[in-house]
């Protein structure tokens, strides 16, 4: 397989995953007073914007078409 075809497949898979899989994020909030530290850790998951998934999918399809065209 040509490298452009492999790159195209990877981009298509990443584009599909961008629509489905959330990206976890962790934030630490804390206050330190003297030797005492009080903190709260929050976790939430967000999906990537749909535009990112669309760009990855489009790039993957273009790479697959170019790879098939040169074969």
N, C-alpha and C positions, 0 to 999 in steps of 0.2 A: 504494500500500500504506500502511496505517496504521503509525504509529510503534511501537505496541505489538506488532504482528506482526513487524516487523523486529527489535525487541529480543528477542522470543521466539525467532526463528531464530538470532540471535547466541548466546543463552544455550544453546540446544540444541547448537550446534556447539562451544562452549567446554566444555560438559559431556562431550561425546563425546571431545574432545581431552584432557581431564583424565584419562581412563582409559588413554590410549595414549601420549601424548608425555611423556617425562621432562623434568624441570626441572634444568638443569645448575647446579652450585654450585662455587665455587672458594674455597679457604681458603689463606691465607699464614701460615706458621709460620716465625719467624726469631728469631735472637739477634744482637745487635750488641755487640761487645766492642771498644771503642776505635774504630779506623777500619775494622775488619773486620766484615763482615756475612755471616752464614751463614743461609741460608733454604731452606725447602722449600715448594713449592706443590703442593697436592693438589686434584684435581678428581674429583667424583663426581656422578652423576645420580640423582635420586629422583623418583618419581611422586607426584602429589598424593594425599592420602588419598581412598579411595573415597567417603566421605561428601560431600566437596566436589563431586565429579562428579555424585553423585546429586542434591544440592541444586540445582546448575546445570541439570541436565536437568529436574527437577521444575518449577523456576521458568520455564524455557523453554516447557514444555508448557502450564503455566497461562497464560502470556502469549499463546501461540498460540490457546488456547481462548477467552480473553477477547477477543482481536482478531477472531476469526472470529464470535464471538457479537454483537459490535457492528456488524458489517458488514451 
